[in-house]
Amino acid sequence: MAIALLLVLTLVGVRTGLRLTLESELDRLLRNDASEVLLIVERFQPDWSAVDDELNRKARSHSDNGWFGRVIVDDQVLAATHNAPVILIPPIGQPLFTVGRHRMCARTGSIGVSRATIVVGTDYAFVDEDVDRLTSMLVLAGTFVSLITPLIGWWLAGRATQPVAEIIDTAQRLHPERLEERLPVRGTGDELDRLSETINDRLDAINDYLDRQREFVANSAHELRSPLTAVRTAVEVALERDRSPEEYRELLGELAERCQGLSDLINRLLLLAEGDGEALGPGTTTADLGHVARLSVEMFQTVAEQKNVQLLSEIAPAVVRGEPTHLAQIVNNLIDNALKFTPAGGIVSVRVSAQNGTAHLTVADTGPGIPRSDLPRVFDRFFTGDRSRQRDGRPGGTGLGLSICRAITERYGGQIELRANSAGGTTAAISLPLAVHLPASRQ
């Protein structure tokens, strides 16, 4: 409907514009003809037969549009073409006028003492014919456009919506268990391609997240199953026969120790879950990382002495935004790993400094170092390489310590890395943004 209305308005506008243009051009030609006839009269009068011949010659040369002319002197017609109509009295004050189907132009001039009126005109029918001819062409063109436009619009709409349909079809096939399929990218660089690329990036992130969660759940179940089985076995053995109070006391102590281990494991898993859910963050609390590290060093001094390892520290104040308990977990995990991997007579060094708006924590040991093949995976959850499986001849831990350190550090806007020392051993380095404008809370 809108296209049809637009075509009709265009047709009417073009038709009206053409008529006005033709009428304006016709009036200009009639003025020129009137001036030309006046020059003929001035040249040939008083030989009016010669004037009459010139007018008829001009009329014959313009016979296709019915041109005519007449010369009136003192109300007498002295020269005229053969086809001049009878009504040739021009209205007073109107040099251009229309009578019936004739368009005329009148001009007056002086011939001696007499006053002459020159009237020229033409049949107006040729203007109507030209307008009607153009109208027919426009109607034909408009009809063709009206018929072809919906087809072209349907074709263009189909091409425009085809990528959207493909996106919808692909999105409908996606399933939480099958996120490998991706939306098609045509390579045109338009908004639909950008939309597909953005959705594909999000699908990649979601797929990676779900893979990590599946691995996390599977590994968690595996880590929890072994200690739970041990607890159940111990209880079943205790129930097989009556035992003395001392035996029950020893058994309950062992169960309490195993339950404490399970509690620690569950707390670590919950902390990692908070990190995945972005609930783990620095908040508005601030703490002195140096103070936290000093407390950790003091706590591990006894362990270091028992292992005959020197635990050295070089600690400066470094106020950062974050929970002291979270920061303590980072320092404790790093020092605990360093002590377990450092043989007797070795050294573990803890340093805290603040430079250029960043707090730096490093924990270096003189142990055997981390195998190059294990470096890409040391921060993976539950990863226990060959080194971590042989800690002083004891089974390794759960493989969550470094994962927790990375989760807290990254949520706090920092970075963590492990690097090999040139003289042997490993250095764990953590950097966190300073909160220099906020007071430290010492806990």
C-alpha positions as CSV (number, residue, x, y, z in Angstrom):
1,M,0.0,0.0,0.0
2,A,2.8,2.4,0.9
3,I,4.7,1.7,-2.3
4,A,1.5,2.2,-4.4
5,L,0.8,5.5,-2.7
6,L,4.3,6.6,-3.3
7,L,4.1,5.7,-7.0
8,V,0.9,7.6,-7.4
9,L,2.3,10.7,-5.8
10,T,5.4,10.4,-8.0
11,L,3.3,10.1,-11.1
12,V,1.2,13.1,-10.2
13,G,4.3,15.2,-9.4
14,V,6.1,14.3,-12.6
15,R,3.1,14.9,-14.7
16,T,2.4,18.3,-13.1
17,G,6.0,19.3,-13.4
18,L,6.2,18.4,-17.1
19,R,3.1,20.4,-17.9
20,L,4.4,23.5,-16.1
21,T,7.7,23.1,-17.9
22,L,6.1,22.8,-21.3
23,E,3.8,25.7,-20.7
24,S,6.7,27.9,-19.6
25,E,8.7,27.0,-22.7
26,L,5.7,27.6,-24.9
27,D,5.2,31.1,-23.5
28,R,8.9,31.9,-24.1
29,L,8.7,30.8,-27.7
30,L,5.5,32.8,-28.3
31,R,7.2,36.0,-26.9
32,N,10.1,35.4,-29.3
33,D,7.7,34.8,-32.2
34,A,5.8,38.1,-31.4
35,S,9.0,40.0,-31.4
36,E,10.1,38.4,-34.7
37,V,6.7,39.3,-36.4
38,L,7.0,42.9,-35.2
39,L,10.4,43.1,-36.9
40,I,8.9,41.7,-40.1
41,V,6.2,44.3,-40.0
42,E,8.7,47.1,-39.4
43,R,10.8,45.8,-42.3
44,F,8.1,45.2,-45.0
45,Q,5.3,47.7,-44.2
46,P,3.6,49.3,-46.0
47,D,3.8,46.3,-48.3
48,W,1.3,44.2,-46.3
49,S,1.2,41.5,-48.9
50,A,4.9,40.8,-48.2
51,V,4.1,40.7,-44.5
52,D,1.3,38.3,-45.2
53,D,3.6,36.0,-47.2
54,E,6.2,36.0,-44.4
55,L,3.5,35.1,-41.8
56,N,2.2,32.2,-43.9
57,R,5.7,30.9,-44.6
58,K,6.4,30.8,-40.9
59,A,3.0,29.1,-40.3
60,R,3.9,26.4,-42.8
61,S,7.3,25.7,-41.1
62,H,5.4,25.2,-37.8
63,S,2.4,23.4,-39.1
64,D,2.9,20.5,-36.7
65,N,1.8,22.6,-33.7
66,G,-0.7,24.8,-35.5
67,W,1.2,28.1,-35.3
68,F,-0.6,31.2,-36.5
69,G,-0.2,35.0,-36.5
70,R,-2.1,38.3,-37.3
71,V,-1.3,41.9,-37.5
72,I,-3.9,44.5,-36.5
73,V,-3.4,48.2,-37.2
74,D,-6.1,50.7,-36.1
75,D,-8.5,47.8,-35.5
76,Q,-8.0,46.5,-39.1
77,V,-6.4,43.1,-39.9
78,L,-3.7,44.0,-42.5
79,A,-1.9,40.6,-42.5
80,A,-2.7,37.1,-41.2
81,T,-2.0,33.5,-41.7
82,H,-4.6,31.3,-43.3
83,N,-5.2,29.2,-40.1
84,A,-5.6,32.1,-37.7
85,P,-8.8,31.6,-35.5
86,V,-11.5,34.3,-35.5
87,I,-11.0,35.3,-31.8
88,L,-7.9,37.4,-31.8
89,I,-8.8,40.3,-29.6
90,P,-6.3,40.1,-26.7
91,P,-7.5,40.9,-23.2
92,I,-6.3,44.3,-21.9
93,G,-3.1,44.0,-19.8
94,Q,-2.6,40.3,-20.5
95,P,0.2,39.6,-23.0
96,L,-0.2,35.9,-22.6
97,F,-3.7,34.3,-22.6
98,T,-5.6,31.2,-23.6
99,V,-8.7,31.0,-25.7
100,G,-10.3,27.6,-26.1
101,R,-7.5,25.3,-27.1
102,H,-5.2,28.1,-28.3
103,R,-2.4,29.7,-26.4
104,M,-1.6,33.3,-27.6
105,C,0.8,36.1,-27.1
106,A,0.0,39.8,-27.9
107,R,2.5,42.6,-28.4
108,T,1.9,46.2,-29.4
109,G,4.2,48.6,-31.3
110,S,4.1,51.9,-33.2
111,I,4.2,52.0,-37.1
112,G,4.5,55.6,-38.1
113,V,1.6,57.4,-36.5
114,S,-0.4,54.2,-36.2
115,R,-0.4,51.6,-33.4
116,A,-0.1,48.0,-34.4
117,T,-1.0,44.8,-32.4
118,I,0.8,41.6,-33.1
119,V,-0.9,38.4,-32.1
120,V,0.8,35.0,-32.4
121,G,-0.4,31.7,-31.0
122,T,-0.4,27.9,-31.3
123,D,-2.6,25.0,-30.8
124,Y,-2.4,23.9,-27.1
125,A,-3.2,20.3,-28.0
126,F,0.4,19.3,-28.5
127,V,1.2,20.1,-24.8
128,D,-1.7,17.8,-23.7
129,E,-0.4,15.1,-26.1
130,D,3.1,15.2,-24.7
131,V,1.8,15.1,-21.1
132,D,-0.6,12.2,-21.9
133,R,2.3,10.3,-23.7
134,L,4.5,10.7,-20.6
135,T,1.6,9.8,-18.3
136,S,1.1,6.5,-20.3
137,M,4.8,5.7,-20.0
138,L,4.8,6.5,-16.2
139,V,1.7,4.4,-15.7
140,L,3.4,1.5,-17.5
141,A,6.6,1.9,-15.6
142,G,4.7,2.3,-12.3
143,T,2.7,-0.9,-13.0
144,F,6.0,-2.8,-13.7
145,V,7.6,-1.4,-10.6
146,S,4.5,-2.3,-8.5
147,L,4.7,-5.9,-9.7
148,I,8.5,-6.4,-9.5
149,T,9.1,-4.5,-6.2
150,P,7.4,-7.1,-4.0
151,L,9.4,-9.9,-5.7
152,I,12.7,-8.0,-5.3
153,G,11.8,-7.1,-1.7
154,W,10.9,-10.8,-1.0
155,W,14.3,-11.9,-2.5
156,L,16.3,-9.2,-0.6
157,A,14.4,-10.0,2.6
158,G,15.2,-13.7,2.1
159,R,18.9,-13.0,1.6
160,A,19.0,-10.6,4.6
161,T,17.2,-13.0,7.0
162,Q,19.0,-16.2,5.8
163,P,22.0,-15.6,8.2
164,V,19.5,-14.9,11.0
165,A,17.7,-18.1,10.2
166,E,21.0,-20.0,10.3
167,I,21.9,-18.5,13.6
168,I,18.5,-19.5,15.0
169,D,18.8,-23.0,13.7
170,T,22.3,-23.4,15.1
171,A,21.2,-21.9,18.5
172,Q,18.3,-24.3,18.7
173,R,20.6,-27.3,18.2
174,L,22.9,-26.2,21.1
175,H,22.7,-28.2,24.3
176,P,24.5,-27.9,27.6
177,E,26.0,-31.3,26.9
178,R,26.9,-30.4,23.2
179,L,28.4,-26.9,22.9
180,E,30.9,-27.8,20.2
181,E,28.8,-26.4,17.3
182,R,29.3,-22.7,16.4
183,L,27.3,-20.1,14.5
184,P,28.3,-19.5,10.9
185,V,30.5,-16.5,10.1
186,R,30.3,-15.4,6.4
187,G,33.3,-13.1,6.5
188,T,31.4,-10.0,5.4
189,G,32.3,-8.1,8.5
190,D,28.7,-6.8,9.0
191,E,26.7,-6.7,12.2
192,L,25.5,-10.2,11.8
193,D,29.0,-11.5,11.5
194,R,30.0,-9.5,14.6
195,L,27.0,-11.0,16.4
196,S,28.0,-14.5,15.4
197,E,31.6,-13.9,16.5
198,T,30.5,-12.5,19.8
199,I,28.1,-15.4,20.5
200,N,30.8,-17.9,19.4
201,D,33.3,-16.3,21.8
202,R,30.7,-16.6,24.6
203,L,30.0,-20.2,23.7
204,D,33.8,-21.0,23.8
205,A,33.9,-19.4,27.3
206,I,30.8,-21.3,28.5
207,N,32.1,-24.6,27.0
208,D,35.5,-24.1,28.8
209,Y,33.8,-23.2,32.0
210,L,31.5,-26.3,31.9
211,D,34.6,-28.5,31.1
212,R,36.4,-27.1,34.1
213,Q,33.3,-27.6,36.3
214,R,32.9,-31.3,35.1
215,E,36.6,-31.9,35.8
216,F,36.2,-30.1,39.2
217,V,33.2,-32.2,40.2
218,A,34.9,-35.5,39.1
219,N,38.1,-34.7,40.9
220,S,36.3,-33.5,44.0
221,A,34.3,-36.8,44.1
222,H,37.6,-38.7,43.7
223,E,39.4,-36.8,46.4
224,L,36.4,-37.2,48.8
225,R,35.8,-40.8,48.1
226,S,39.2,-42.1,49.4
227,P,39.1,-40.5,52.9
228,L,35.4,-41.3,53.3
229,T,36.1,-44.9,52.5
230,A,38.9,-44.9,55.0
231,V,36.6,-43.5,57.7
232,R,33.9,-46.1,56.9
233,T,36.5,-48.9,57.0
234,A,37.8,-47.8,60.3
235,V,34.3,-47.7,61.8
236,E,33.5,-51.1,60.4
237,V,36.7,-52.6,61.9
238,A,35.9,-51.0,65.2
239,L,32.4,-52.6,65.2
240,E,33.7,-56.1,64.5
241,R,34.4,-56.8,68.2
242,D,34.5,-55.2,71.6
243,R,37.6,-53.1,72.3
244,S,39.2,-51.5,75.3
245,P,38.7,-47.8,76.1
246,E,42.3,-47.1,75.0
247,E,41.7,-48.7,71.6
248,Y,38.4,-46.8,71.1
249,R,40.2,-43.6,72.1
250,E,43.0,-44.2,69.6
251,L,40.4,-45.1,66.9
252,L,38.3,-41.9,67.6
253,G,41.5,-39.8,67.5
254,E,42.3,-41.3,64.1
255,L,38.8,-40.6,62.9
256,A,38.9,-37.0,64.2
257,E,42.2,-36.5,62.3
258,R,40.7,-37.9,59.1
259,C,37.5,-35.7,59.6
260,Q,39.7,-32.7,60.0
261,G,41.4,-33.5,56.7
262,L,38.0,-33.8,55.0
263,S,37.0,-30.5,56.5
264,D,40.1,-28.8,55.2
265,L,39.5,-30.3,51.7
266,I,35.9,-29.2,51.7
267,N,36.8,-25.7,52.8
268,R,39.3,-25.5,49.9
269,L,36.7,-26.7,47.4
270,L,34.2,-24.1,48.7
271,L,36.9,-21.4,48.3
272,L,37.5,-22.5,44.7
273,A,33.8,-22.6,44.0
274,E,33.5,-19.0,45.3
275,G,36.3,-18.0,42.9
276,D,34.4,-19.6,39.9
277,G,31.2,-17.9,40.9
278,E,33.0,-14.5,41.2
279,A,31.9,-14.2,44.8
280,L,35.6,-14.3,45.8
281,G,36.8,-10.7,45.8
282,P,38.8,-8.1,47.7
283,G,35.8,-6.1,48.9
284,T,36.5,-2.9,50.8
285,T,38.7,-4.4,53.5
286,T,42.4,-3.7,53.5
287,A,45.3,-5.6,55.1
288,D,49.0,-5.3,55.4
289,L,50.4,-8.1,53.3
290,G,53.7,-7.7,55.2
291,H,52.0,-8.3,58.6
292,V,50.2,-11.3,57.2
293,A,53.5,-12.8,55.9
294,R,55.3,-12.1,59.2
295,L,52.6,-14.1,61.1
296,S,52.9,-17.0,58.6
297,V,56.7,-17.1,58.9
298,E,56.4,-17.2,62.7
299,M,53.9,-20.0,62.5
300,F,56.1,-22.1,60.3
301,Q,59.3,-21.5,62.1
302,T,58.8,-24.7,64.3
303,V,58.2,-26.8,61.2
304,A,61.3,-25.4,59.5
305,E,63.4,-26.2,62.6
306,Q,62.1,-29.7,62.7
307,K,63.1,-30.2,59.1
308,N,66.5,-28.4,59.6
309,V,65.6,-25.8,57.0
310,Q,66.4,-22.1,57.4
311,L,63.2,-20.0,57.1
312,L,64.4,-16.4,56.3
313,S,62.3,-13.3,55.8
314,E,62.7,-9.8,54.5
315,I,59.3,-8.1,55.0
316,A,58.2,-4.5,54.4
317,P,54.7,-3.0,54.9
318,A,52.5,-3.4,51.8
319,V,48.8,-2.4,52.3
320,V,46.5,-4.1,49.8
321,R,42.7,-4.4,49.4
322,G,41.5,-7.9,50.5
323,E,40.6,-10.2,53.4
324,P,43.5,-11.1,55.7
325,T,42.3,-14.7,55.9
326,H,42.5,-15.0,52.1
327,L,46.0,-13.4,52.0
328,A,47.1,-15.8,54.8
329,Q,46.0,-18.8,52.8
330,I,48.2,-17.6,49.9
331,V,51.2,-17.1,52.1
332,N,50.6,-20.3,54.1
333,N,50.2,-22.5,51.0
334,L,53.4,-21.1,49.4
335,I,55.5,-21.5,52.5
336,D,54.1,-25.0,53.2
337,N,54.9,-26.1,49.7
338,A,58.4,-24.6,49.9
339,L,59.2,-26.3,53.2
340,K,57.9,-29.7,52.0
341,F,60.0,-29.6,48.9
342,T,63.2,-28.3,50.5
343,P,65.6,-30.9,51.8
344,A,67.4,-30.6,55.2
345,G,70.1,-27.9,55.2
346,G,68.1,-25.9,52.6
347,I,66.8,-22.4,52.7
348,V,63.3,-20.9,52.2
349,S,63.2,-17.1,51.8
350,V,60.0,-15.0,52.1
351,R,60.1,-11.4,50.9
352,V,57.4,-8.7,50.8
353,S,58.0,-5.3,49.2
354,A,56.0,-2.4,47.7
355,Q,57.1,-0.7,44.5
356,N,55.4,1.5,41.9
357,G,51.9,0.9,43.3
358,T,52.3,-2.9,43.5
359,A,52.8,-5.2,46.4
360,H,55.3,-8.0,45.7
361,L,55.4,-11.4,47.6
362,T,58.0,-14.0,46.8
363,V,58.7,-17.4,48.4
364,A,61.9,-19.0,47.1
365,D,63.2,-22.5,48.0
366,T,66.4,-24.4,47.3
367,G,64.6,-27.7,46.6
368,P,64.8,-29.9,43.4
369,G,62.7,-27.5,41.4
370,I,59.7,-28.2,39.2
371,P,60.1,-30.4,36.1
372,R,59.7,-28.5,32.9
373,S,56.9,-30.8,31.8
374,D,54.9,-30.0,34.9
375,L,55.1,-26.1,34.6
376,P,52.1,-25.7,32.3
377,R,49.9,-27.6,34.7
378,V,51.1,-26.6,38.2
379,F,48.1,-24.4,38.7
380,D,45.5,-27.0,37.6
381,R,43.2,-28.2,40.2
382,F,44.1,-31.6,41.7
383,F,47.3,-31.8,39.7
384,T,50.0,-33.6,41.5
385,G,53.2,-34.2,39.5
386,D,55.9,-36.6,40.3
387,R,57.5,-34.1,42.6
388,S,54.4,-33.5,44.7
389,R,53.8,-37.2,45.0
390,Q,57.1,-37.8,46.8
391,R,57.2,-35.4,49.7
392,D,59.6,-36.8,52.2
393,G,58.5,-40.2,51.2
394,R,54.8,-39.4,52.1
395,P,51.9,-39.3,49.7
396,G,51.3,-35.9,48.1
397,G,48.5,-33.5,49.0
398,T,45.3,-32.8,47.1
399,G,46.8,-30.6,44.5
400,L,44.6,-27.6,45.4
401,G,47.1,-25.3,47.1
402,L,48.4,-23.5,44.0
403,S,45.0,-23.4,42.5
404,I,43.7,-21.6,45.5
405,C,46.6,-19.2,45.4
406,R,45.9,-18.4,41.7
407,A,42.1,-18.0,42.3
408,I,42.5,-15.5,45.1
409,T,45.3,-13.6,43.4
410,E,43.4,-13.2,40.1
411,R,40.2,-12.2,41.9
412,Y,42.2,-9.6,43.8
413,G,43.4,-8.2,40.5
414,G,46.9,-9.6,40.8
415,Q,49.2,-12.0,39.1
416,I,51.0,-15.2,40.2
417,E,53.9,-17.1,38.5
418,L,56.3,-19.9,39.3
419,R,59.9,-19.7,37.9
420,A,63.0,-21.8,38.3
421,N,66.0,-20.3,40.1
422,S,69.3,-20.2,38.4
423,A,71.0,-22.0,41.4
424,G,68.2,-24.6,41.7
425,G,64.8,-24.5,43.4
426,T,61.7,-22.6,42.7
427,T,60.4,-19.1,43.3
428,A,56.7,-18.3,43.6
429,A,56.0,-14.6,42.9
430,I,52.8,-12.8,43.5
431,S,51.9,-9.2,42.7
432,L,48.9,-7.3,44.0
433,P,47.7,-3.7,43.5
434,L,48.4,-1.5,46.5
435,A,45.6,0.3,48.4
436,V,47.8,3.3,49.3
437,H,44.9,5.6,50.1
438,L,43.2,3.3,52.5
439,P,44.2,2.5,56.1
440,A,45.4,-1.1,56.8
441,S,43.5,-3.3,59.2
442,R,45.9,-5.4,61.2
443,Q,44.4,-8.7,62.2
